[in-house]
Amino acid sequence: MSFGQRVRKPSKVRTLEVTSDHLMQHFHSFLLAGGLIARDEVLMDYPHLPNIIKIKLRKVTEDKYGSNGS
């Protein structure tokens, strides 16, 4: 590699793979904690979700959402 070429930094993007069952367990806990469902209610069927869900995570280094820190 010559000194004139740019060196690319490693990407700050990470990909997670979770099963739809695991994701729905977290969603169920969220609904319980928010008081939106009762403890004896269970999420039964979610046929539109794929078995494996890929989630991309990226570090945010600057304020792109207009928050002024207050």
GUBA-79178 format. One line per 8 residues: their letters; for each residue y, x, z of N, C-alpha, C. Coordinates in Angstrom, 1 decimal, padded with zeros to 4 digits. Layout:
// GUBA-79178
A> Y:X:Z:Y:X:Z:Y:X:Z; ... .
This chain:
// GUBA-79178
MSFGQRVR> -001.2:000.9:000.0:000.0:000.0:000.0:001.2:000.9:000.0; 002.2:000.6:-000.9:003.4:001.4:-000.9:004.4:000.9:000.1; 005.4:001.7:000.4:006.4:001.4:001.3:007.3:000.3:000.8; 007.3:000.0:-000.5:008.2:-001.0:-001.1:007.7:-002.4:-000.9; 006.4:-002.6:-000.5:005.8:-004.0:-000.4:006.1:-004.5:001.0; 006.3:-005.8:001.0:006.5:-006.5:002.3:005.2:-006.7:003.0; 005.2:-006.6:004.3:004.1:-006.9:005.1:004.2:-008.3:005.6; 003.2:-009.1:005.4:003.3:-010.5:005.9:002.7:-010.6:007.3 .
KPSKVRTL> 003.5:-011.2:008.2:003.0:-011.4:009.6:001.9:-012.4:009.6; 001.1:-012.3:010.6:000.0:-013.3:010.7:000.6:-014.7:010.9; 000.0:-015.7:010.4:000.5:-017.1:010.5:000.4:-017.6:011.9; 001.4:-018.3:012.3:001.4:-018.9:013.6:000.8:-020.3:013.7; 000.0:-020.6:012.6:-000.7:-021.9:012.5:-002.1:-021.7:013.0; -002.5:-022.6:013.9:-003.9:-022.6:014.4:-004.5:-024.0:014.0; -005.8:-024.0:013.7:-006.5:-025.2:013.3:-007.5:-025.5:014.4; -007.5:-026.7:015.0:-008.5:-027.1:015.9:-009.4:-028.1:015.2 .
EVTSDHLM> -010.6:-028.1:015.6:-011.6:-029.2:015.1:-012.1:-029.9:016.3; -011.9:-031.2:016.3:-012.5:-032.0:017.4:-013.2:-033.2:016.8; -014.2:-033.6:017.6:-015.0:-034.8:017.1:-014.2:-036.0:017.4; -014.4:-037.1:016.7:-013.7:-038.3:016.9:-014.1:-038.9:018.3; -015.3:-038.7:018.7:-015.7:-039.2:020.1:-014.9:-038.5:021.2; -014.7:-037.2:021.0:-013.9:-036.4:022.0:-012.5:-036.9:022.0; -011.9:-037.1:020.8:-010.6:-037.5:020.7:-010.4:-038.9:021.3; -011.3:-039.8:021.1:-011.3:-041.2:021.7:-011.4:-041.2:023.2 .
QHFHSFLL> -012.2:-040.2:023.7:-012.2:-040.1:025.2:-010.9:-039.8:025.8; -010.1:-038.9:025.1:-008.8:-038.5:025.6:-007.8:-039.7:025.4; -008.0:-040.5:024.3:-007.1:-041.6:024.1:-007.4:-042.7:025.1; -008.7:-042.9:025.5:-009.1:-043.8:026.5:-008.5:-043.5:027.8; -008.5:-042.2:028.2:-007.9:-041.7:029.4:-006.4:-042.0:029.4; -005.7:-041.8:028.3:-004.3:-042.0:028.1:-004.0:-043.5:028.3; -004.8:-044.4:027.8:-004.6:-045.8:027.9:-004.8:-046.2:029.4; -005.8:-045.7:030.0:-006.0:-046.0:031.5:-004.8:-045.5:032.3 .
AGGLIARD> -004.4:-044.3:032.1:-003.3:-043.7:032.9:-002.0:-044.5:032.7; -001.8:-045.0:031.5:-000.6:-045.8:031.2:-000.7:-047.3:031.7; -001.8:-047.6:032.2:-002.0:-049.0:032.7:-002.1:-050.0:031.5; -002.5:-049.5:030.3:-002.6:-050.4:029.2:-003.9:-051.1:029.1; -004.9:-050.5:029.7:-006.2:-051.2:029.7:-006.8:-051.1:031.1; -007.8:-051.9:031.4:-008.4:-051.9:032.7:-009.5:-050.9:032.7; -009.9:-050.4:033.9:-010.9:-049.4:034.1:-012.3:-049.8:033.4; -012.6:-051.1:033.4:-013.9:-051.5:032.9:-013.8:-051.8:031.4 .
EVLMDYPH> -012.7:-051.6:030.7:-012.6:-051.7:029.3:-012.9:-050.4:028.6; -013.7:-050.5:027.5:-014.2:-049.3:026.8:-013.8:-049.4:025.3; -013.4:-048.3:024.7:-013.2:-048.2:023.3:-014.6:-048.2:022.6; -014.9:-049.2:021.8:-016.2:-049.3:021.3:-016.4:-048.8:019.9; -015.6:-049.2:019.0:-015.8:-048.9:017.6:-014.6:-048.4:016.9; -014.7:-047.3:016.2:-013.6:-046.7:015.4:-014.2:-046.2:014.1; -014.6:-047.1:013.2:-015.3:-046.7:012.0:-014.4:-045.9:011.0; -013.0:-046.0:011.1:-012.2:-045.4:010.1:-011.9:-044.0:010.4 .
LPNIIKIK> -012.3:-043.5:011.5:-012.1:-042.1:011.9:-013.2:-041.2:011.3; -012.9:-040.1:010.8:-014.0:-039.2:010.3:-014.7:-038.6:011.6; -015.9:-038.0:011.4:-016.6:-037.5:012.5:-015.9:-036.2:013.1; -015.4:-035.4:012.2:-014.6:-034.2:012.6:-013.2:-034.4:012.2; -012.3:-034.1:013.1:-010.8:-034.2:012.8:-010.2:-032.8:013.0; -009.5:-032.4:011.9:-008.9:-031.1:012.0:-007.4:-031.3:012.3; -006.9:-030.6:013.3:-005.6:-030.7:013.8:-004.9:-029.3:013.6; -003.8:-029.2:012.9:-003.1:-028.0:012.8:-001.9:-027.9:013.8 .
LRKVTEDK> -001.9:-026.8:014.5:-000.9:-026.5:015.5:000.0:-025.4:015.0; 001.3:-025.5:015.2:002.3:-024.5:014.8:003.3:-024.3:015.9; 003.6:-023.1:016.2:004.6:-022.8:017.3:006.0:-023.1:016.7; 006.8:-023.8:017.5:008.1:-024.1:017.1:009.1:-023.1:017.7; 009.8:-022.4:016.9:010.6:-021.3:017.4:012.1:-021.7:017.4; 012.5:-022.7:016.7:013.9:-023.2:016.7:013.9:-024.7:016.8; 015.0:-025.2:017.2:015.2:-026.6:017.5:015.4:-027.4:016.1; 014.4:-028.0:015.6:014.5:-028.7:014.3:014.6:-030.2:014.5 .
YGSNGS> 014.6:-030.7:015.8:014.6:-032.1:016.0:015.9:-032.6:016.6; 017.0:-031.8:016.7:018.3:-032.2:017.1:018.5:-032.3:018.6; 017.5:-031.8:019.4:017.7:-031.8:020.8:018.7:-030.8:021.2; 019.6:-031.2:022.1:020.6:-030.2:022.6:020.3:-029.6:024.0; 019.0:-029.8:024.4:018.6:-029.2:025.7:019.0:-030.0:026.9; 019.6:-031.2:026.7:019.9:-032.0:027.9:018.9:-033.0:028.2 .
